[in-house]
Amino acid sequence: MTQPTTMDTGKAASGATQRVVVLADNETATGYRLAGAEVVEATADDAQAKLEELITSNRYGLIAVDTGLIADPAGSTARIMRGRDLPILLPIPSLQDAFSAEQVDAKAYMGKLVRETIGFDIKL
């Protein structure tokens, strides 16, 4: 029995399976593919058009968007998302954010991500 290559998030009202996809640049896409995720590659020039195409395809329940390509995916697609419950747009930090010159402390970076995601710090 073979394993599916995409993650299912359930059935849509039409009965079609909703999937997860990552919209990322060429360099980042490789890592997501190695992790088993479905990936659509984009550049800064065509990322907005590709995101809108993914939204209107009605195939995805969750679209993770590299913030290096589109800083505010929800804001940039407010018009096209009007009246839609799906897909959920999940901004994910870009490699440039993770490894920028001012962000050399990995522990501080991860703490910032946790704080932004759940709203408070967790200390181990």
QUICORCOR-V978315 format. One record per residue. N is the residue number from 1. RES is the residue in one letter. SS is DSSP state (alpha for helix, beta for strand, coil for the rest). PSI is psi in degrees with one decimal (* if undefined). OMEGA is omega in whole degrees, 0 to 359 (NA if undefined). Layout:
n = <N N>
res = <RES RES>
ss = <SS SS>
psi = <PSI PSI>
omega = <OMEGA OMEGA>
//
This chain:
n = <1 2 3 4 5 6 7 8 9 10 11 12 13 14 15 16 17 18 19 20 21 22 23 24 25 26 27 28 29 30 31 32 33 34 35 36 37 38 39 40 41 42 43 44 45 46 47 48 49 50 51 52 53 54 55 56 57 58 59 60 61 62 63 64 65 66 67 68 69 70 71 72 73 74 75 76 77 78 79 80 81 82 83 84 85 86 87 88 89 90 91 92 93 94 95 96 97 98 99 100 101 102 103 104 105 106 107 108 109 110 111 112 113 114 115 116 117 118 119 120 121 122 123 124>
res = <M T Q P T T M D T G K A A S G A T Q R V V V L A D N E T A T G Y R L A G A E V V E A T A D D A Q A K L E E L I T S N R Y G L I A V D T G L I A D P A G S T A R I M R G R D L P I L L P I P S L Q D A F S A E Q V D A K A Y M G K L V R E T I G F D I K L>
ss = <coil coil coil coil coil coil coil beta beta beta beta coil coil coil coil coil beta beta beta beta beta beta beta beta coil alpha alpha alpha alpha alpha alpha alpha alpha alpha coil coil coil coil beta beta beta coil coil coil coil coil alpha alpha alpha alpha alpha alpha alpha alpha alpha alpha coil coil coil beta beta beta beta beta beta beta coil coil coil coil coil coil alpha alpha alpha alpha coil alpha alpha alpha alpha coil coil coil coil coil coil beta beta beta beta beta coil coil alpha alpha alpha alpha coil coil coil coil coil coil coil alpha alpha alpha alpha alpha alpha alpha alpha alpha alpha alpha alpha alpha coil coil coil coil coil coil>
psi = <130.1 150.5 142.3 150.9 -8.5 157.0 130.2 138.8 8.0 -172.9 137.5 171.2 -32.7 -5.8 -5.4 142.7 133.0 135.7 173.7 137.5 150.8 129.6 113.0 166.5 171.3 -45.8 -44.0 -32.5 -37.1 -44.2 -42.6 -37.3 -42.0 -27.8 -4.0 8.1 151.0 132.7 140.9 123.4 145.5 162.3 170.3 -31.2 -35.2 5.8 -43.6 -45.1 -40.8 -38.1 -45.2 -36.9 -41.4 -41.0 -48.7 -12.4 -19.7 25.7 -13.3 137.9 -23.2 128.7 113.5 127.5 124.7 121.6 -10.6 -22.3 -48.1 110.3 -38.1 81.6 -40.0 -43.5 -37.9 -13.5 18.3 -41.5 -48.6 -25.2 -11.0 124.7 0.6 139.4 -33.4 150.3 160.0 133.8 122.5 107.3 132.3 140.6 143.0 165.5 -35.9 -37.7 -40.8 -34.8 31.3 164.9 -38.8 -7.0 57.4 -18.8 103.2 -37.5 -41.9 -39.2 -47.4 -38.0 -40.4 -42.7 -44.3 -45.4 -44.5 -32.6 -49.9 -8.1 -0.6 166.8 148.3 122.9 132.8 *>
omega = <181 178 176 181 177 180 177 178 179 181 174 180 181 181 180 178 177 184 178 177 177 174 187 176 185 184 181 183 181 179 179 177 178 178 177 181 171 186 169 180 179 171 178 182 185 184 182 180 180 178 179 177 178 180 185 179 181 180 189 175 180 176 176 186 177 183 173 177 180 186 182 184 181 180 183 181 183 181 184 180 182 179 180 172 181 7 171 179 183 176 178 183 178 176 179 177 184 186 179 183 181 183 182 181 183 180 178 179 180 176 178 179 179 180 180 184 185 174 177 182 171 179 179 NA>
//
